[in-house]
Amino acid sequence: MLKVLDNEGHIVFVNKRKSNFGFLFSYIRFKQLGLPYPTIGFYYRILAWQPITRIVRIGLSSIKFFLKNFSRPDPFKSGYIREKFIKGTSGFLSLIDKKSFYRRFVKEKTDPLLYLIEIQQTIDTPIFIVPHLMFFSKAPEKKNPSFTDMIFGSEENPGRLRTLWILIKNPKQVFVEISDPINLAQYLSKPEMQGIGVAQKSFVLRRHLLATINRHRHSILGPVLKSRVELKENILTHNRTQKFILDYSERKGIPIHQVQKKANAYLEEIAANYSLNWIYLFVVALKVILKTLFDGMIIDYKGLDRLRTMARRSPLVLIPCHKSHLDYLILSFIFHLNHMPCPHIAAGKNLSFWPLGTIFRGAGAFFLRRTFKGNPLYSKVFSEYIHKILEEGFNIEFFIEGGRSRTGKLLTPKLGLLSVILNSFINGACDDIIFAPIYIGYDRVIEEKAYVDEMQGGQKEEESLGQVIKAGRFLKKRYGKVYVNFNKPISFKEYLDKNNVNIDNITPDKVKAMCMDLGLKFINDISKVSVVTPFGIVSAAILNCAKKRFSYDLIETYFETYLTYLLSTDTMLSDTLQQTDPSAIFKQSMEAFVQRKIIDAASKQKELDITGTMFKINESHKSNLEYYKNNAINAFIPAAFTSLAILEADAFQFCSTDLHSTYAFLQEIFCQEFADDSDKTAGFFVRKTLKALIDNDILTPHITLPDTYNITSVGYRKLKAFSSFLTTFLESYLIVLNFYERYPENTATESKDRLKKIQSIGNRMYKRKEIERIEALSKISYKNADTFFISTGIGQPENRDKTNRYLEKIQHYLTLINR
């Protein structure tokens, strides 16, 4: 960037506080890197840094000038700085130093910024002002400086002795950042800069530069760090909290001191204990864990840099998907290593047990209960805590799916915490919020066995110290790579402007609607940057071939079909799929499945030639394949919906509009399974998918008829390969509909009771072979189907016909896929 600026104009580096070391460092380091480097130091005394011969020449010239003019030479008035500057020499100036104010306002010496403005007004080439920041530590500024800070200077602005000590003790912790440059010519042409004098323009520019540098520093170090006690006191004594406590006390008839005691206990339960010491400790530990468990991390650094830039505007709200307990640590680890403040992380109260609770609190975790229902005091204390940390300027991380995904696919959004954050913004906690949808994925998750057990009907094991001790066995295994991708950040302020929403008169219903819209958008944005791995594609191929015995070549054919589709839709693929020959990576995946006994050779052989062998699925590990498949399933859903719509059209020639109604119906019935982009119509997805199916030799456009397509000779088989992604979900929904057909009035019963009966019916249907996939016996799919069907009115006696229509439709779809 600096080289480009140097070619287009003149560069002046600007730092906040005067620092001879900062000037000298920039001169030497930038020169070593072959970048434009500053040689003109505005009001910097650099005589002692010059070669002796140059010092002598400067001294003689100064004496000569004094004898002639009885004054010291002024490089501003003499035009020396202007001449050097216009010839291409870069400059360096400071906005704050002990003598600058006195120099400008009392002695009326030249203000460097005013001088630059005057030069800019007389030349055509732009002057680029580049904010320059030097950091001696990643530690945020403390509200109360220590004795050492008062004597030797703070870490933000160290004195000479402290600077020397840092350079001797740990020179690697010193780093430099530059902010986005300001084109002075463009800045002066802004409407607000018209009609004011040059002096006033320099004041405005100075304030803007200071604000830019302060925001940049804040985005790297975080806000001023207050103690946990001080934050608690600020929250509990705030007028909003006190008014609520008083009203609650009167309404419930409870003495106010008891209510305050309970509010304090709730805040103690919730609040983080953000500490750099704990963060440093967990970063060191996590380095060891990640190196032991994984083969590396693939990080989207372009996306991270974009996020760093947005962080200079407002607090970040990081919204990653949630596949593993490691998710809590991954982003903090990446942020710390890339000079960004670690976020405050929303964690379930189940993780607050000793000793992890203490460690997580120290690393920035705050804890919340699964539900706030029936406890308005807890809800108020939690809301005020979120308001306060946003007001202070801390970043927040929370998981839009609520809990970890046990199925492998993205879950529908949980909107409780998002609603609290939006209401905090509406109540003035901050000027803007930057939402950042983030994908965190793994070749394999360390909780895979536990997830598979739960998918097969087992109970979730509560987190405890015993689990932590048992987790040591995971360190003996390898789990592939970790993938972290960042989608484009979303400014909530810009979102409001785009949707013409005025927060001054916003209603609760409008906030609820915004939460739903944003929640679905976040899920879609995460899906768009999700990484598809070889295990996901191979698992889908094995399950979708729907054969008890299958050959290596058959699965490879499915694998190639799916991979071609993913490439044609620009889906993000793991680095192994991009860098390795597809047939080689397919073979490696099959060998891994055989080694882990997920699939077995159909017949025993002394020497296994994997490429010429028949295989069968090990039924006890079938859920492992389902989990891997679901990790990739979102990338295939448009193709699955479109393929099933083509099969339902039941013609080798069709028009794209013939598919819209079926696609829209599938979107509707699976709305709890797959979040749709609300801005896009069914027609948009159909058109986009048809293009990919043409690339896959499944369809050919009609030569003369517009928007008309023919199925190729191999197309029918491939259409079934894509539509088979829906088989498991269709069978799960069929089970739930059978429950409502048998018990049409059961919506009045508790959800848990309904699910027990649904599970019983599902097990019976599987034993009778009325459904084929054991994976369809999923509690999570049952819940999603139950939620959807209740929303449509199914479960009421008067809607028995609707139940039958859905039953017939789903049975018809399963027939189309399986025939």
Disulfide bonds with the S-S distance in Angstrom:
none
